[in-house]
C-alpha cells in the first residue's frame, strides 16, 4: 500500500513538473510574437 502511494506521489510530481513546463512554454509562445509567422 505504501509503495503504491509513493509511486503515485512520484508520478504526480513528474506530471506537475511536466504540466508546469508545458504551460510555461505555451505562455511564452502566447506572450512573445512569433517571428516565424
N, C-alpha and C positions, 0 to 999 in steps of 0.2 A: 504493500500500500504506500509506504513512504517513498519507495523507489519511483513508483508511478507519479507521485506528487512532485518529486524533484524533477523528473523528466518533463512533466507538464510545465513546471515553472521555467525550466531552461528553454523549452520550446517557446513559451510565451515571451521570454526575454528576447530571444533572437527574432521573433516575429515583430515585437515592438521596435527593436533596433532597425529591422528592415523597413517597417512601415514609416518610421521617422525619417530614414534615409530617402525613401521613395517620395514622401510628402515634401521633404526639403528640395529634392530635385524638381518636383512639379512646381513648387513655389518659385524657385529661381527661374524656371522656364517661363512661368506666367509673368513674373515681375520684370525680367530682362527682355527687351525686344530682341528677337532672333535675327541676326544679320543674314542668315541663310534664306529668309523669306524675302 
